[in-house]
Amino acid sequence: MICRSDTEASDKPTGSAQEAAAWRRIVVATHQKDFQRLGTSVKQAGAIRRGRTPAARVTEFKPEDVRATRLTLGKSQEEFALMIGVSVATLQNWEQGRRRPDGPARALLRVAAKNPRAVADALAS
């Protein structure tokens, strides 16, 4: 209850209380939509993983792509592995197709393939 003067009182909510209630409804609705989107995304990821749905985009590096990126930079396996922070054995596994780069390593290789000089400059020590 808000007092407008010493003698007058009102049980009617003020504009700011109504606005606060409206904002709360908006926030709750937004959170519900976000949660629904998250649930949908998790279901889609599960379907992709089980092979029921094809992935919308796939980025893979073939062994020859890894080697070509390294050669573009003019680096030996030892130098390139040290530059990108992996072991020589890991790099050899990628180049020989026994393993595939994933996560941050794949992202770094994508950047290196598109702009090798930027990667070389950024990672130079």
Protein Blocks (a to p, Z undefined) as FASTA:
>chain_A
ZZfbfkbccfbdcfklmmmmmmmmmmmmmmmmmmmmmmmmmmmmmmmmnopaccfbdcdd
dfklmmmmmmmnopafklmmmmnopafklmmmmmnopaccehjllmmmmmmmmmmmlmmm
mmpZZ
